[in-house]
Amino acid sequence: MSFEKIAVRLDAYRDRMIDLQCRLAAIPAIAPSSGGEGEARKAEFLVEYLKGIGITDIQVVQAPDPDASSGYRPNILARVPGRRSDRTTWIMSHMDVVPEGDPALWKGDPFKPWVEDGKIFGRGVEDNQQDMVASITALQAILDEGLRPAYDVGLALVADEETGSDKGIGYVLEHGGAFKPRDLIIVPDAGNEDGSMIEVAEKSILWLKVRTEGKSTHGSTPEKGVNAFRAASALVVRLRELHQRFPQSDPLFDPPISTFEPTKKERNVPNINTVPGDDVFYMDCRILPSIPLADVDAAVAGLAAEVASEYGVAIGVSDVQRAPAAPPTSPDAPVAKALAAAVKAVYGIEARPMGIGGGTVAALFRRAGIPAACWSRLDETLHGPNEYSLIDNLVGDAKVFAHIMLQE
């Protein structure tokens, strides 16, 4: 009966959630490294808002950042006591957003959000304000109903998620004991359209820079040079063999295999009639946790050596990003079961634990020995022009969080 009352109240708070979304999206919170001032103004607004709905236990953890206009990056930890305090249900969302990109691709001003066809448009409304607002309002509804959560509830509203988390949840984990292994950690920063995915595992990420060095010459006398572009192209094709060398499959993931994709290519020569003596391309590899990254390194180095010998070039391979997979959260962990039960109660669907190829900040919790799960119901418009949040998802996700907060 308690959840049914809260669900009705959350339906009545629909306009309130829309208003909070629009107010948050009107405060740009872009990382200094992306040309912004940081999250301080948004944090100040959120602290006052949380106080206004009756949350008094609020801590702001300031990660020093001389490039931010405030000199720091704020991380808000807000807590509400439950009937029991032997664990805390944490919902972690992030305040920062990515830049808007080309304004000409937007139907309106991305920092003056608008409502249209059951959607809220604006930068950050889906990533990550949809579930920030949903978690805040879920807790507000419980307090307004005069109820107490089953266990302590914590809202972690953090900085720097979009540019590495060193001054966000990474800093909080390093400089405090807010989170315990028994806690339920929910990170609503990954999901799918119907909410059926509970993300409990991630692949290793390996981004490689491949530089090929030959000898430049005039295009009319290629025999006097060594075409680095040609050799690099041969290596790109040869690297397809990685799929055969690492054929392992894991049905927890979608796709269930490791992927090895050539992606970015740097400019080599500015004119058509020059044979390039230098060429650079990049690889994005998403590797199943069961495969050691050292084995992939060795395979790539071997293929590069073969091409270098065959074409008479020098090939160097270096890391751009190396993130070995964190220990997975068990599909039977309490946080996964609580999410599955809540999604079933609210949306009427069977959500199942899955692994993904992308990286999330849940990995930081897992590396710290704290099980965490990612879940959200998303149309996946994040980072694009005309980003939007479905209002039905906003309200529905609030009900999911409230269900978890109330369950013993």
Secondary structure, DSSP 8 states (H G I E B T S, - for coil): -HHHHHHHHHHHTHHHHHHHHHHHHTS--B-GGGTS--SHHHHHHHHHHHHHTT--EEEEEEEE-TTSTTSEEEEEEEEE--SEEEEEEEEEEE--B-----GGGSSS-TTS-EEETTEEESTTIIIIIHHHHHHHHHHHHHHHTT---SEEEEEEEES-TTTTSTTTHHHHHHT-----TTSEEEE-S--BTTS-EEEEEE-EEEEEEEEEE-B-EETT-GGGSB-HHHHHHHHHHHGGGHHHH---B-TTBSSSB-EEEEEEE----SSTTEE-SEEEEEEEEEE-TTS-HHHHHHHHHHHHHHHHHHHT-EEEEEEEEEE-------TTSHHHHHHHHHHHHHH----EEEEESS--THHHHHHTT--EEE--B----TTSTT-EEEHHHHHHHHHHHHHHHH--
